Amino acid sequence: MTAALAPLDFPHAAPPAPGEFIDLAPGIKWIRMPLPFALDHINLWLIEEEGGWAVVDTGFGVEATRALWEKHFVETMGGKPITRIICTHYHPDHLGNAQWLAERFATREGPLVVEMSLMELLAAHSVAEGSGAYQRTTLANFFRAHGLTQEQVDVTANRGNTYSGGVPTRPPSCQRLSPGDTVEIGGKFWSVIGGYGHTTEHLSFYCEEIKVLISGDMLLPKISTNISVWPVTPLADPVSDYVNSLQAYKYCEPDTLVLPSHGLPFRGIAARVEALETHHEDRMNDLYGAVADGPKTAAELIPTLFRRKLDNHQLFFAIVEAVAHVNHGWRIGRLTRDVGDDGLIRFAALAP
């Protein structure tokens, strides 16, 4: 971090308790829902509109979350209905209750139409249905080729389709939002910012008038978002996609209040973008050092990138993030990529 960039400022020292809320700005409420993972929460945002509320993201699709929603319907929202459902991306903690809410607040025309990226909606259906390269056998072969043992494959790729557990019902259609759009929410105009690397087409929302950015998972205050390669795009370079996407946030006002999906709201957007850029540069340098003594699979490089003990859920995301980083090194010409006689894909330092 350069001397010119101040540290992050957190205007709220603690999050709202389950079932409670914090007013962030006129007409914007912050609520938090639990998650059954090491990352144990997601922040959701309620924006008051004439006659109801717009909600940005919906929580993991399980009964515990829905019970908290019922409490919010009465106490936080004052009995006013949800009239719009906006999702940043298709992951279960964001899309999980979207269709449930759409049906819960249906009008005479039918369930509410969820507003999101069409690419994200299609990804949700593909993952849930296990179609194409999202088939579990394809995923298992992909993990195996990148060096996971059969035991590790069994507890990651072969553990069943966990996505549907968090998104039991999915919107059949959407009101398509695209990067570059301007949408009115709560009587204010918000710019739609596309983000890549974390998912297919993540959407963030920036209101210049009130200096608020709903960043989703693209910009988090304490942790870096997962950047992953999946079998549907096995040669992709999502590290470049992600770092390139960060550049858009540099155009936000310096004192913008960032509303992240995980962690506390903060100010200091330029410092956080720079820190994330540096983080990925450092990880790549660690990786280059690890392959200096010979070729390695992505799985062999997991301890270099993740220096803590991983549970099975974390291993699932660690291997796809490791592939993302070795693919990046290969795509920018710093690593070689070869498939051995044993079928394993190994990466090595490019000879000088």
NORWOVEN-V175333 format. One record per pair of residues at least 12 apart in sequence whose C-alpha atoms are under 7 Angstrom apart, sorted by sequence separation. I is the first residue (numbers start at 1). J is the second residue. If there is no record, write none. Layout:
# NORWOVEN-V175333
{{I;J} {I;J}}
This chain:
# NORWOVEN-V175333
{{31;43} {32;44} {44;56} {180;192} {192;204} {193;205} {204;216} {227;239} {255;267} {335;347} {336;348} {30;43} {31;44} {44;57} {85;98} {140;153} {179;192} {180;193} {192;205} {255;268} {256;269} {335;348} {336;349} {18;32} {30;44} {31;45} {44;58} {178;192} {179;193} {191;205} {192;206} {254;268} {335;349} {336;350} {16;31} {18;33} {30;45} {179;194} {190;205} {191;206} {254;269} {334;349} {335;350} {16;32} {29;45} {30;46} {190;206} {191;207} {254;270} {302;318} {334;350} {28;45} {29;46} {42;59} {140;157} {190;207} {287;304} {302;319} {28;46} {29;47} {139;157} {140;158} {189;207} {286;304} {28;47} {27;47} {28;48} {250;270} {299;319} {302;322} {27;48} {136;157} {298;319} {301;322} {326;347} {136;158} {283;305} {82;105} {195;218} {81;105} {298;322} {35;60} {298;323} {33;59} {198;225} {246;273} {52;80} {53;81} {54;82} {84;112} {86;114} {87;115} {88;116} {198;226} {298;326} {51;80} {52;81} {53;82} {54;83} {55;84} {56;85} {57;86} {85;114} {86;115} {87;116} {198;227} {52;82} {53;83} {54;84} {55;85} {56;86} {57;87} {85;115} {86;116} {90;120} {197;227} {198;228} {34;65} {52;83} {53;84} {54;85} {55;86} {56;87} {57;88} {89;120} {90;121} {197;228} {33;65} {60;92} {60;93} {59;93} {60;94} {90;124} {243;277} {58;93} {59;94} {61;96} {128;163} {58;94} {59;95} {60;96} {61;97} {128;164} {57;94} {58;95} {59;96} {60;97} {57;95} {58;96} {59;97} {58;97} {58;98} {220;260} {197;238} {219;260} {222;263} {284;325} {197;239} {211;253} {220;262} {221;263} {213;256} {215;258} {217;260} {220;263} {197;241} {198;242} {212;256} {213;257} {214;258} {215;259} {216;260} {217;261} {196;241} {197;242} {211;256} {212;257} {213;258} {214;259} {215;260} {216;261} {196;242} {211;257} {212;258} {213;259} {214;260} {195;242} {297;345} {19;68} {196;245} {297;346} {195;245} {296;346} {297;347} {42;93} {221;272} {295;346} {296;347} {19;71} {224;276} {295;347} {296;348} {19;72} {295;348} {294;348} {21;76} {118;174} {114;171} {291;348} {292;349} {116;174} {118;176} {291;349} {115;174} {116;175} {117;176} {113;173} {114;174} {115;175} {116;176} {117;177} {113;174} {114;175} {115;176} {116;177} {117;178} {288;349} {113;175} {115;177} {96;166} {97;167} {99;169} {92;163} {96;167} {99;170} {95;167} {99;171} {92;166} {92;167} {120;200} {119;200} {120;201} {119;201} {117;201} {239;324} {238;324} {239;325} {237;324} {240;328} {142;231} {239;328} {230;320} {237;327} {229;320} {236;327} {237;328} {139;231} {228;320} {229;321} {235;327} {228;321} {227;321} {229;323} {237;331} {226;321} {229;324} {228;324} {227;324} {133;231} {134;232} {133;232} {62;166} {61;166} {60;166} {61;167} {61;168} {89;202} {88;202} {89;203} {88;203} {88;204} {88;216} {49;186} {48;186} {49;187} {47;186} {147;297} {146;297} {147;298} {148;299} {146;298} {147;299} {146;299} {147;300} {156;312} {155;312} {156;316} {147;344} {145;343} {146;344} {145;344} {146;345} {145;345} {44;261} {43;261} {42;261} {43;262} {42;262} {41;262} {15;264} {10;264} {10;265} {11;266} {10;266} {9;266} {10;267} {8;266} {9;267} {8;267} {9;268} {8;268} {7;268} {6;268} {7;271} {6;271} {5;271} {1;271} {1;274} {1;275}}
